[in-house]
Amino acid sequence: MNKEKLKILKKIRRRAKIRTQISGTAARPRLSFYKSNVNVYMQLIDDATGKTIVSVHSREIKDVAKESSVEFEAGKLLAKKALDKKIELVVFDRGGNKYHGRVKAAADGAREGGLKF
C-alpha cells in the first residue's frame, strides 16, 4: 500500500477512536482542532445539540509577534471568546493529530488564555 494512503488511514483510525471516547456537553464543550496545510481551525462544540458555540481560524489573527506562533495566538483568541460566553472547562479533541507542534501550541495558547482541559 502507498505510504501516503497508509498515513491517512492511520489518522482516520486515531480520530475515530478519540471521538468514541470524548463528547462535548453544554457545560463542558469539545474543543475541536483541525489543521490544513496553511490554516488552523478551532471550535467549541456542544455534541448534545450539535451546535458550534465558538469558532476561530488562523486568518482572524492579524499580526503575530515573532516569538509566538499563529496557533498559539488562535488558542488565546478562542479562550477569550469562550470566557466571554462563560465557558471555562473544555474537552480537547486533537482530531487524530499527534499532540506535538502546531496542536500543542494551540492547546498551550488556549490554556494560557484561561481554558481548563
HUZI-V764056 format. One line per field, one symbol per residue. psi: psi as a letter, one per 40 degrees, with the letter a starting at -180 (. if undefined). burial: # if it has 24 or more other C-alpha atoms within 12 Angstrom, else .. A space follows every 50 residues. Layout:
psi->???
burial->???
This chain:
psi->ihdddddddddddddddddddiiiiddgihhhhhhaddihhhihhhddef ihdiiiieeehchhideiidddddddddddddddefhdhihhhefeiigi bdddddddddddeeih.
burial->.....................###.#.########....#######.... ..######..........##############....###########... .##########.###..
